[in-house]
Amino acid sequence: GRYTLHDLLRVYAAERVRAEETPEERDLAVQRLLSWYLHTAEAAYPHITPHRRRIPLDPLPPLCRPLEFGTQDEAVRWCEKERGNLVSAVHQAAASGHPGIAWRLPAVLWGFFYLRSHIHDWLDTAKAGLAAAGAAHDRLGEAQGLADVAAALRGSGRLDETIDHLHRAMTAYRDLGDHDGRASAVANLGDAYLQSGQFDKAIEYTRRGLAIERVIGGAWGEGIALSNLGDAYQKLGRFDEAVACLDQALTVLREGGNRWVEGVTLDILGTVHRRLRRHDAAVEYHLQALRTHRDIGNRWGEGHTLGNLGDVHLDAEEPEAARDSWRQALAIFVEFDHPDAEKVRARLGRLEDGPSDARAPRAEPGRTA
């Protein structure tokens, strides 16, 4: 149900437009096309990331009519079908003198790239947008670009680079007087330090981010910060504090409709109960997390939770159930060319050598604000 141009027809069309249209008309056509992609992607944004702060856009050009979406599924399907064109549009915007579109388009695609785990496209477009904003001396674009590159690097597991970009984003937002942006950068630093094993810094920045979010009334960021704080406590073995934070996080997340991080938080609660050797409770939390991930199409989160569920089964001396969970996780990571695929493959290999050697640490899905 989709039409494309034959290569010869494309060449002919390019020849005719150069011969028959003025440079001004050609530039306006490119602007309309890029604006259409930006505003249509922005129309998809609240369906994919409800309640997350919106990116300010310039008004639509005349005669430009973007699409509208009624459901999250419609929005995600459009982004998936147009993914190649959306990536090209970012580079076209950067090359054709539209830096505002070049950095805004990756920003509004944040949720889609995360949800579908398109890490390579995410990092490619975020870097292109950041470069375009920098060349145009657009400080807001630079701040947003730094945050977007950091999020994509976080998804790639490149944590040292993530931390560097987030410190730069935090400074840029502070200089702009953008309290929401600064709160997001501070909270995301807490997550990056958490994943890099620097727990003291993780708790420090997460608490700072939580305090800022509560002052500015940012329910989205508050729920994420509470979830990250609970995860830091569980990794330190402070289980009572972990459960208290995670339960509070669930309340805030559910009130704010943040089902993304609700699923991640349920998964962390499963890990807490596994470490306390409460296997039945752990399985139940992981199954709740899986249902939440699947409801919103969070494939990366689904794969991660399946990996954790396999750990519970292995602890409960159920190697066949562990193998089944890990195979499902592997299929998801292979589908999206995710780096965690090799880690799950190794776990399955170790399971064949001996169940006690099978578990190994994995990267975790991001909880970025």
Secondary structure per residue as TSV (DSSP state, phi and psi in degrees):
chain	resnum	aa	ss	phi	psi
A	1	G	-	360.0	15.0
A	2	R	-	-121.6	142.5
A	3	Y	-	-107.9	141.4
A	4	T	-	-131.7	162.8
A	5	L	-	-88.3	138.1
A	6	H	-	-63.2	146.5
A	7	D	H	-56.8	-41.4
A	8	L	H	-66.7	-37.7
A	9	L	H	-66.6	-35.7
A	10	R	H	-64.1	-43.8
A	11	V	H	-62.8	-43.6
A	12	Y	H	-63.0	-42.8
A	13	A	H	-62.0	-40.7
A	14	A	H	-64.3	-39.3
A	15	E	H	-63.3	-44.2
A	16	R	H	-67.0	-39.6
A	17	V	H	-68.1	-35.3
A	18	R	H	-67.4	-32.1
A	19	A	H	-81.2	-32.2
A	20	E	H	-108.8	-20.4
A	21	E	S	-109.8	146.1
A	22	T	-	-75.5	158.9
A	23	P	H	-55.6	-38.1
A	24	E	H	-62.8	-42.5
A	25	E	H	-66.9	-38.0
A	26	R	H	-64.5	-43.0
A	27	D	H	-63.0	-39.9
A	28	L	H	-64.9	-37.1
A	29	A	H	-64.1	-42.9
A	30	V	H	-63.4	-42.2
A	31	Q	H	-61.4	-41.9
A	32	R	H	-62.6	-42.9
A	33	L	H	-62.2	-49.6
A	34	L	H	-64.9	-39.2
A	35	S	H	-65.3	-37.6
A	36	W	H	-61.1	-45.3
A	37	Y	H	-63.8	-43.8
A	38	L	H	-62.5	-49.3
A	39	H	H	-72.3	-30.4
A	40	T	H	-70.3	-41.7
A	41	A	H	-62.6	-37.1
A	42	E	H	-67.6	-32.4
A	43	A	H	-67.3	-28.9
A	44	A	H	-76.9	-27.1
A	45	Y	H	-54.8	-50.5
A	46	P	H	-68.1	-21.2
A	47	H	H	-75.2	-31.3
A	48	I	H	-89.2	-39.5
A	49	T	S	-126.5	70.4
A	50	P	T	-62.8	141.8
A	51	H	T	75.0	-4.1
A	52	R	S	-78.7	146.9
A	53	R	-	-63.9	144.6
A	54	R	-	-85.8	156.8
A	55	I	-	-93.1	126.5
A	56	P	-	-67.4	134.0
A	57	L	-	-118.4	154.7
A	58	D	-	-73.7	157.8
A	59	P	-	-60.7	155.2
A	60	L	-	-68.0	143.0
A	61	P	-	-66.7	159.1
A	62	P	T	-57.8	143.7
A	63	L	T	69.9	8.4
A	64	C	-	-96.7	118.5
A	65	R	-	-123.4	94.5
A	66	P	-	-69.5	162.3
A	67	L	-	-73.7	161.8
A	68	E	-	-124.5	158.0
A	69	F	-	-130.3	144.7
A	70	G	S	-100.2	-23.2
A	71	T	S	-140.1	165.2
A	72	Q	H	-63.8	-39.7
A	73	D	H	-61.1	-42.2
A	74	E	H	-61.2	-44.3
A	75	A	H	-63.5	-45.5
A	76	V	H	-67.1	-40.0
A	77	R	H	-63.6	-39.9
A	78	W	H	-64.2	-46.0
A	79	C	H	-60.1	-40.4
A	80	E	H	-65.9	-44.9
A	81	K	H	-64.8	-35.5
A	82	E	T	-96.9	9.8
A	83	R	H	-55.5	-47.9
A	84	G	H	-60.1	-40.8
A	85	N	H	-68.9	-36.3
A	86	L	H	-65.3	-41.1
A	87	V	H	-63.4	-45.2
A	88	S	H	-62.2	-37.1
A	89	A	H	-63.5	-36.8
A	90	V	H	-61.4	-47.4
A	91	H	H	-68.5	-36.9
A	92	Q	H	-63.9	-41.2
A	93	A	H	-62.6	-43.0
A	94	A	H	-64.0	-37.6
A	95	A	H	-81.3	-20.7
A	96	S	T	-108.8	16.3
A	97	G	T	82.9	31.5
A	98	H	-	-125.9	64.5
A	99	P	H	-62.7	-30.0
A	100	G	H	-62.8	-38.6
A	101	I	H	-72.3	-37.2
A	102	A	H	-60.5	-37.1
A	103	W	H	-91.9	-27.0
A	104	R	H	-73.4	-34.3
A	105	L	H	-64.1	-47.1
A	106	P	H	-61.0	-32.7
A	107	A	H	-64.6	-42.1
A	108	V	H	-79.5	-15.6
A	109	L	T	-89.8	0.5
A	110	W	H	-47.3	-54.0
A	111	G	H	-64.2	-39.7
A	112	F	H	-64.7	-48.8
A	113	F	H	-60.2	-40.4
A	114	Y	H	-66.5	-49.1
A	115	L	H	-59.6	-41.4
A	116	R	H	-96.6	1.8
A	117	S	T	59.4	40.5
A	118	H	-	-88.2	71.5
A	119	I	H	-65.0	-42.2
A	120	H	H	-64.8	-46.0
A	121	D	H	-64.6	-37.7
A	122	W	H	-61.0	-50.8
A	123	L	H	-67.0	-40.0
A	124	D	H	-60.7	-49.9
A	125	T	H	-71.4	-37.5
A	126	A	H	-64.0	-41.3
A	127	K	H	-65.2	-40.6
A	128	A	H	-63.9	-42.2
A	129	G	H	-64.6	-41.9
A	130	L	H	-62.8	-43.2
A	131	A	H	-63.3	-41.3
A	132	A	H	-65.3	-41.5
A	133	A	H	-64.8	-41.0
A	134	G	H	-63.9	-42.3
A	135	A	H	-63.9	-31.1
A	136	A	T	-90.3	1.1
A	137	H	T	55.4	40.1
A	138	D	-	-94.2	101.1
A	139	R	H	-67.2	-38.2
A	140	L	H	-64.0	-43.2
A	141	G	H	-62.8	-38.2
A	142	E	H	-64.9	-44.2
A	143	A	H	-60.9	-47.6
A	144	Q	H	-64.9	-40.6
A	145	G	H	-62.9	-41.9
A	146	L	H	-60.6	-42.4
A	147	A	H	-65.5	-39.7
A	148	D	H	-70.3	-41.3
A	149	V	H	-62.6	-40.8
A	150	A	H	-59.6	-43.3
A	151	A	H	-63.7	-40.4
A	152	A	H	-69.1	-39.7
A	153	L	H	-63.4	-38.1
A	154	R	H	-60.7	-41.8
A	155	G	H	-65.7	-25.5
A	156	S	H	-86.5	-5.2
A	157	G	T	80.0	13.1
A	158	R	-	-93.1	78.9
A	159	L	H	-75.7	-35.7
A	160	D	H	-61.9	-43.0
A	161	E	H	-66.8	-37.4
A	162	T	H	-57.5	-48.7
A	163	I	H	-62.2	-42.3
A	164	D	H	-60.7	-47.3
A	165	H	H	-64.8	-36.7
A	166	L	H	-69.8	-37.6
A	167	H	H	-61.5	-41.3
A	168	R	H	-66.7	-40.1
A	169	A	H	-63.8	-42.0
A	170	M	H	-60.0	-43.2
A	171	T	H	-64.7	-43.4
A	172	A	H	-63.1	-44.2
A	173	Y	H	-65.4	-38.3
A	174	R	H	-62.0	-44.5
A	175	D	H	-63.3	-32.0
A	176	L	H	-80.0	-11.9
A	177	G	T	72.4	23.7
A	178	D	-	-92.3	96.2
A	179	H	H	-69.3	-36.5
A	180	D	H	-64.4	-46.3
A	181	G	H	-63.0	-41.5
A	182	R	H	-64.3	-41.9
A	183	A	H	-60.3	-42.4
A	184	S	H	-62.4	-45.3
A	185	A	H	-63.4	-41.3
A	186	V	H	-63.7	-45.4
A	187	A	H	-64.2	-39.9
A	188	N	H	-68.8	-30.8
A	189	L	H	-61.8	-39.6
A	190	G	H	-58.3	-43.0
A	191	D	H	-65.8	-42.7
A	192	A	H	-63.9	-43.3
A	193	Y	H	-65.0	-35.9
A	194	L	H	-60.7	-48.1
A	195	Q	H	-70.1	-23.7
A	196	S	T	-87.2	0.8
A	197	G	T	83.9	9.7
A	198	Q	-	-94.2	77.3
A	199	F	H	-68.3	-35.5
A	200	D	H	-62.9	-46.5
A	201	K	H	-66.6	-35.5
A	202	A	H	-59.5	-47.2
A	203	I	H	-66.4	-41.4
A	204	E	H	-58.9	-52.4
A	205	Y	H	-72.3	-34.1
A	206	T	H	-66.5	-41.4
A	207	R	H	-64.3	-40.5
A	208	R	H	-61.5	-45.8
A	209	G	H	-62.3	-41.3
A	210	L	H	-62.2	-42.2
A	211	A	H	-63.0	-43.2
A	212	I	H	-65.3	-44.4
A	213	E	H	-60.1	-38.2
A	214	R	H	-70.0	-33.0
A	215	V	H	-68.4	-43.5
A	216	I	H	-87.2	-4.5
A	217	G	T	75.0	35.5
A	218	G	-	-92.7	90.4
A	219	A	H	-63.7	-37.7
A	220	W	H	-57.8	-52.1
A	221	G	H	-69.9	-33.8
A	222	E	H	-62.5	-44.7
A	223	G	H	-62.5	-40.8
A	224	I	H	-64.7	-44.2
A	225	A	H	-62.2	-42.2
A	226	L	H	-63.3	-39.3
A	227	S	H	-64.6	-45.2
A	228	N	H	-63.5	-39.4
A	229	L	H	-64.6	-41.5
A	230	G	H	-62.0	-38.4
A	231	D	H	-66.2	-40.7
A	232	A	H	-61.3	-43.3
A	233	Y	H	-64.0	-40.0
A	234	Q	H	-68.2	-33.9
A	235	K	H	-70.4	-25.0
A	236	L	T	-87.5	-0.2
A	237	G	T	78.7	14.0
A	238	R	-	-94.0	75.1
A	239	F	H	-70.7	-37.8
A	240	D	H	-61.9	-44.2
A	241	E	H	-65.6	-36.6
A	242	A	H	-62.0	-49.8
A	243	V	H	-62.9	-40.6
A	244	A	H	-60.6	-45.3
A	245	C	H	-66.1	-42.7
A	246	L	H	-68.6	-38.7
A	247	D	H	-64.4	-40.6
A	248	Q	H	-66.0	-38.7
A	249	A	H	-60.4	-44.2
A	250	L	H	-59.2	-40.9
A	251	T	H	-60.9	-48.7
A	252	V	H	-65.5	-43.6
A	253	L	H	-64.2	-41.3
A	254	R	H	-70.5	-37.5
A	255	E	H	-64.7	-34.6
A	256	G	H	-89.8	-2.2
A	257	G	T	72.3	23.7
A	258	N	-	-90.9	82.4
A	259	R	H	-75.4	-22.7
A	260	W	H	-54.7	-58.3
A	261	V	H	-79.8	-20.7
A	262	E	H	-57.3	-46.5
A	263	G	H	-61.7	-43.1
A	264	V	H	-64.1	-40.1
A	265	T	H	-66.5	-41.6
A	266	L	H	-60.5	-38.2
A	267	D	H	-64.0	-42.2
A	268	I	H	-63.7	-40.1
A	269	L	H	-60.3	-36.9
A	270	G	H	-60.9	-41.3
A	271	T	H	-65.2	-40.8
A	272	V	H	-57.3	-47.8
A	273	H	H	-69.8	-31.3
A	274	R	H	-63.3	-43.9
A	275	R	H	-66.9	-25.5
A	276	L	T	-87.0	3.5
A	277	R	T	63.2	30.4
A	278	R	-	-99.2	78.8
A	279	H	H	-65.0	-40.0
A	280	D	H	-64.0	-43.7
A	281	A	H	-65.2	-39.2
A	282	A	H	-61.6	-46.0
A	283	V	H	-59.9	-42.9
A	284	E	H	-63.0	-43.5
A	285	Y	H	-64.8	-41.2
A	286	H	H	-65.0	-37.7
A	287	L	H	-67.3	-38.3
A	288	Q	H	-62.8	-41.0
A	289	A	H	-62.3	-43.3
A	290	L	H	-60.1	-43.6
A	291	R	H	-61.7	-40.3
A	292	T	H	-67.6	-46.7
A	293	H	H	-56.7	-44.6
A	294	R	H	-69.8	-34.2
A	295	D	H	-59.7	-36.4
A	296	I	H	-103.8	1.4
A	297	G	T	76.4	26.4
A	298	N	-	-83.8	88.7
A	299	R	H	-70.9	-38.5
A	300	W	H	-62.6	-47.1
A	301	G	H	-60.0	-38.9
A	302	E	H	-61.3	-45.8
A	303	G	H	-62.9	-42.3
A	304	H	H	-63.3	-43.7
A	305	T	H	-67.2	-37.3
A	306	L	H	-61.0	-36.9
A	307	G	H	-63.5	-44.1
A	308	N	H	-65.6	-37.3
A	309	L	H	-63.2	-38.0
A	310	G	H	-59.8	-38.1
A	311	D	H	-60.6	-42.4
A	312	V	H	-62.3	-45.7
A	313	H	H	-61.2	-38.4
A	314	L	H	-66.6	-43.2
A	315	D	H	-60.0	-33.6
A	316	A	T	-85.7	12.0
A	317	E	T	59.9	46.0
A	318	E	-	-123.9	70.3
A	319	P	H	-61.8	-32.5
A	320	E	H	-67.9	-40.1
A	321	A	H	-65.9	-38.3
A	322	A	H	-62.4	-45.0
A	323	R	H	-59.4	-42.4
A	324	D	H	-63.3	-44.5
A	325	S	H	-63.2	-43.8
A	326	W	H	-68.4	-34.4
A	327	R	H	-65.3	-39.6
A	328	Q	H	-64.3	-40.8
A	329	A	H	-62.6	-43.3
A	330	L	H	-61.0	-42.5
A	331	A	H	-58.8	-39.6
A	332	I	H	-67.4	-46.4
A	333	F	H	-67.4	-35.3
A	334	V	H	-66.6	-41.1
A	335	E	H	-55.3	-38.4
A	336	F	T	-105.8	14.6
A	337	D	T	51.2	45.5
A	338	H	-	-89.5	140.9
A	339	P	T	-61.5	-21.2
A	340	D	H	-67.9	-12.1
A	341	A	H	-58.0	-43.8
A	342	E	H	-65.7	-34.9
A	343	K	H	-67.1	-41.7
A	344	V	H	-69.4	-37.0
A	345	R	H	-59.0	-42.6
A	346	A	H	-64.6	-37.6
A	347	R	H	-64.5	-42.3
A	348	L	H	-63.6	-38.1
A	349	G	H	-64.0	-42.7
A	350	R	H	-66.5	-29.7
A	351	L	H	-63.6	-35.2
A	352	E	H	-68.0	-32.8
A	353	D	H	-75.9	-32.3
A	354	G	-	167.8	125.5
A	355	P	G	-53.6	-33.5
A	356	S	G	-68.7	-17.4
A	357	D	G	-99.1	4.4
A	358	A	-	-79.5	-32.8
A	359	R	-	-72.7	145.2
A	360	A	-	-155.2	151.8
A	361	P	-	-66.8	149.9
A	362	R	-	-132.2	160.3
A	363	A	-	-66.4	156.2
A	364	E	-	-114.6	150.5
A	365	P	-	-63.7	143.0
A	366	G	-	-68.4	147.8
A	367	R	-	-121.0	68.2
A	368	T	-	-91.8	147.5
A	369	A	-	-93.0	360.0
